[in-house]
Amino acid sequence: MNTPRPISDFEFSLLKPMARWLSAVHTALYRMSGGALFNRFGGGEVCLVKMMGAKSGRDIELPLMYVPYKDGVILVASFAGGPQHPVWYYNLVAHPQIEVTLRGEHKTLIARRASSEEKAAVWPLCCSHYKDFDLYQRRTSRDIPVFICEPRVA
């Protein structure tokens, strides 16, 4: 398997503001349609994830690709294989309690970064739901974080 060309710092600097704008539009359309529209992107399933900002402390809602997993979801912090983690990665590390909306269904989940062993076990599942995750991992030198998001255990 060939190694794809990495995203340059210049390309990444253009990708970040474009992703922010697209996320805002995507979130609004998803919400307006109750998840009937914009629940897929590039073949992957999309949910809305409400989280607290690591720096701002404000509630933030983002459309993110997800992989159904047990009673929760898996979130992959790929940022298309960019050289840096997406901002939401830092939000989940700082504030792991999230609310996920999947086509109108709401779930309160706790996100935790998968260990290396857990990532190895779930990575094939992630790639079977969205094949470009493998491309993104080959595109970057960083280890793309995977978050396992599960219901809170009482």
ABEGO torsion letter per residue (X at the ends): XBBBBBBBAAAAAAAAAAAAAAAAAAAAAAAAAGGABGABBGGBBBBBBBBBBAAAGBBBBBBBBBBBBEABBBBBBAGGGBABBBAAAAAAAABABBBBBBGGBBBBBBBBBBBAAAAAAAAAAAAAABAAAAAAAAABABBBBBBBBBBBBX
